[in-house]
């Protein structure tokens, strides 16, 4: 690892655990806050219920104490009984305490003052000469009617106070519900955003790993593999880069082996062809017909073997050169037209018509290698097309992809050959008559060059002849 490159912190598993803990902590925090608010609201609700019960009970108790005071007070005036007088005093004291409890729990002090003033008036009537007792008893009855009205007013105020407390509690409950809803929605959105961000951040190295594996599968070994990310992803990246270097070594070994074998075979093969030619020319003596036939068979096989060796070298060179692209802007219609012009003598000698259609499409490509791919497809189309037929080439584009289609006027590809048509040195069963037999590497070279550009070539299912389509990225 270079000195300037930051070191990866933690493995993928550790980072996933950290992301999970962050999201979990957020959700648990909201849940704990909701529980805390719930406990507060429960406490407030209990307190409100306690106060409502106290106010309601106090208002009822005040009415009962007032009735007890009236009964004992009026009787004590008529009967001049000290026991009844004490009962009046006890009931008065209890009533005073009830009024004070009402004031302590939110009752208006003015109402309590009015009640106490009325009570003082009644208490004054308890004192006086015995001969005025009956008159005072009648006045006391009237004063207790006034006290009952004040008791009713206090009870109404207590009820209003209870309703106000209930409304306030309901408002707090609604506000808490809205706050909790907002918190849950915000926490859920933040948790989803964090999960998405962590997912994208953690998945990005794996996408790079996938692209690196695809490059290895396409034999694009020139670009080093160096993927930043968690420690385990870095280890996989280093292993893939080691694999890339190993594949490059194997490729180089294969190329050296093919060159060596080809060189070693070409020398004795040239000697063999020269010797067979001398035999056919009768330098060593005139050959009889049987001997001449054997010499011709040897010559044909020697020529075939030499062409196979040269094809093997060409395919190996093409596979190597496919990784060394020199990209520049290419007009596909112009490039196709150049290849048509370059093979004009071939298709005219077969009596063929070659037609090109399409819009001007520009791609970043190596014009030499892309031109070779188109030339190989055109050469195959000329070779397989029936005399007087038409070869059609079409250039098109859809979004970020540019396409080149070529269709010939031949018999098409046999169904059993369709899956193997791009294999090196494979020759299908439908070969044209009266033409030199192909080597079977033309389409393989096309596939190598197109894959090196990040594109693909496909054999289309429709006919009647063979139809191939090249798809290239425009960027």
URZIBEL-V434967 format. One record per residue. RES is the residue in one letter. SS is DSSP state (~ for helix, > for strand, _ for the rest). OMEGA is omega as a letter, one per 20 degrees, with the letter a starting at -180 (none if undefined). D_LAST is the distance of its C-alpha to the last C-alpha in whole Angstrom. Layout:
res = [RES RES]
ss = [SS SS]
omega = [OMEGA OMEGA]
d_last = [D_LAST D_LAST]
This chain:
res = [X X X X X X X X X X X X X X X X X X X X X X X X X X X X X X X X X X X X X X X X X X X X X X X X X X X X X X X X X X X X X X X X X X X X X X X X X X X X X X X X X X X X X X X X X X X X X X X X X X X X X X X X X X X X X X X X X X X X X X X X X X X X X X X X X X X X X X X X X X X X X X X X X X X X X X X X X X X X X X X X X X X X X X X X X X X X X X X X X X X X X X X X X X X X X X X X X X X X X X X X X X X X X X X X X X X X X X X X X X X X X X X X X X X X X X X X X X X X X X X X X X X X X X X X X X X X X X X X X X X X X X X X X X X X X X X X X X X X X X X X X X X X X X X X X X X X X X X X X X X X X X X X X X X X X X X X X X X X X X X X X X X X X X X X X X X X X X X X X X X X X X X X X X X X X X X X X X X X X X X X X X X X X X X X X X X X X X X X X X X X X X X X X X X X X X X X X X X X X X X X X X X X X X X X X X X X X X X X X X X X X X X X X X X X X X X X X X X X X X X X X X X X X X X X X X X X X X X X X X X X X X X X X X X X X X X X X X X]
ss = [_ _ _ _ _ _ _ _ _ _ _ ~ ~ ~ ~ ~ ~ ~ ~ ~ ~ ~ ~ ~ ~ ~ ~ ~ ~ ~ ~ ~ ~ ~ ~ ~ ~ ~ ~ ~ ~ ~ ~ ~ ~ ~ ~ ~ ~ ~ ~ ~ ~ ~ ~ ~ ~ ~ ~ ~ ~ ~ ~ ~ ~ ~ ~ ~ ~ ~ ~ ~ ~ ~ ~ ~ ~ ~ ~ _ _ ~ ~ ~ ~ ~ ~ ~ ~ ~ ~ ~ ~ ~ ~ ~ ~ ~ ~ ~ ~ ~ ~ ~ _ _ _ _ ~ ~ ~ ~ ~ ~ ~ ~ ~ ~ ~ ~ ~ ~ ~ ~ ~ _ _ _ _ ~ ~ ~ ~ ~ ~ ~ ~ ~ ~ ~ ~ ~ ~ ~ ~ ~ ~ ~ ~ ~ ~ ~ ~ ~ ~ ~ ~ ~ ~ ~ ~ ~ ~ ~ ~ ~ ~ ~ ~ ~ ~ ~ ~ ~ ~ ~ ~ ~ ~ ~ ~ ~ ~ ~ ~ ~ ~ ~ ~ ~ ~ ~ ~ ~ ~ ~ ~ ~ ~ ~ ~ ~ ~ ~ ~ ~ ~ ~ ~ ~ ~ ~ ~ ~ ~ ~ ~ _ _ _ _ _ _ _ _ _ _ _ _ _ ~ ~ ~ ~ ~ ~ ~ ~ ~ ~ ~ ~ ~ ~ ~ ~ ~ ~ ~ ~ ~ ~ ~ ~ ~ ~ ~ ~ ~ ~ ~ ~ ~ ~ ~ ~ ~ ~ ~ ~ ~ ~ ~ ~ ~ ~ ~ ~ ~ ~ _ _ _ _ _ _ _ _ ~ ~ ~ ~ ~ ~ ~ ~ ~ ~ ~ ~ ~ ~ ~ ~ ~ ~ ~ ~ ~ ~ ~ ~ ~ ~ ~ ~ ~ ~ ~ ~ ~ _ _ _ _ _ _ > > > > ~ ~ ~ ~ ~ ~ ~ ~ ~ ~ ~ _ ~ ~ ~ ~ ~ ~ _ _ _ > > > > > > _ _ _ > > > > _ ~ ~ ~ ~ ~ ~ ~ ~ ~ ~ ~ ~ ~ ~ ~ ~ ~ ~ _ _ _ _ _ > > > > > > > > > _ _ > > > > > > > _ _ _ _ _ _ _ ~ ~ ~ ~ ~ ~ _ _ _ _ _ _ _ _ _ _ _ _ _ _ _ _ _ _ _ _ _ ~ ~ ~ ~ ~ ~ ~ ~ ~ ~ ~ _ _ _ > > > > _ _ _ _ _ _ _ > > > > > > > _ _]
omega = [a a a a r a r a r r r r r r r r r r r a r r r r r a r r r a r r r r r r r r r a r r r r r r r r r a r r a a r r r r r a r r r a r r r r a a a a a r a r a a a a a r r r r r r a r r r a r r r r r r r r r r r a r r a a a r r r r r a r r r r r r a r r r a r a a a r a a r r r r r a r r a r r r r r r r r r r r r r r r r r r r r r r r r r r r r r r a r r r r r a r r r r r a r r r r r r r r r r a r r r a a a a r a r r r r r r r r r r r r r r a a a r r a a r r r a a r r r r r r r r r r r r r r r r r r r r r r a r r a r a a a r a a a a r r r r r r r r r r r r a a r a a a a a r a a r r r r r r r r a a a r r r r r r r r r r r r r r r r a r r a a a a a r a r a a r a r r a r a r r r r a a a a a a r r r a a r r a r r r r r r a r r a r a a a r r r r r a r r r r r a r a a a r a a a a r a r a r a r r r a a r a r r r r a a a a a a r a a a a a a a a r r r r r a a a r r r r r r a a a r r a a r r r a r a a r r r a a r r a r a a a a j r r r r r r r a r a a none]
d_last = [32 31 34 31 29 31 33 32 35 36 35 33 36 38 35 35 39 38 36 38 41 40 39 43 44 43 44 47 48 48 50 53 53 53 56 57 57 59 62 62 63 65 67 67 68 71 72 72 74 76 77 77 80 82 82 83 85 87 87 89 91 92 93 95 97 98 100 101 102 104 106 107 108 110 112 113 114 116 117 117 116 114 112 111 110 108 106 105 104 102 100 100 98 96 95 94 92 90 90 88 86 85 84 82 80 79 82 83 86 87 88 89 92 93 94 96 98 99 100 102 104 104 105 108 109 110 113 116 120 120 122 119 117 117 116 113 112 111 109 107 106 105 103 101 100 98 97 96 94 92 92 90 88 87 86 84 82 81 80 78 77 76 74 72 71 70 68 66 66 64 62 61 60 58 56 56 54 52 51 50 48 46 46 45 42 41 41 40 37 36 37 34 32 33 32 29 28 30 28 24 25 27 24 21 23 23 20 19 22 20 17 19 21 18 17 21 21 19 21 18 21 20 18 21 22 23 23 25 27 31 33 32 29 29 31 29 26 29 30 26 26 29 28 25 28 30 28 27 31 31 29 30 34 33 32 35 37 35 36 39 40 39 41 44 44 43 47 49 47 48 51 52 50 53 56 55 55 58 60 59 60 63 63 65 67 67 65 67 64 64 63 60 59 58 57 54 53 52 51 48 47 47 44 43 42 41 38 37 37 35 33 33 32 29 28 28 27 24 23 23 21 18 18 18 15 14 11 11 10 11 13 14 17 18 17 19 22 23 23 25 27 28 29 31 35 34 33 36 38 38 38 35 33 29 27 24 22 19 17 15 12 9 7 6 9 13 15 18 17 15 18 20 19 20 23 24 24 25 28 29 29 31 33 34 34 38 39 39 36 32 29 26 22 20 16 15 12 13 11 7 9 10 13 16 19 23 26 29 33 34 36 33 32 35 35 36 33 30 30 30 29 26 28 29 32 33 34 35 39 38 38 39 42 43 40 39 38 35 34 31 29 26 25 24 23 20 19 19 17 14 15 14 10 10 11 15 18 20 24 24 28 29 31 33 32 29 25 22 19 15 12 9 6 4 0]
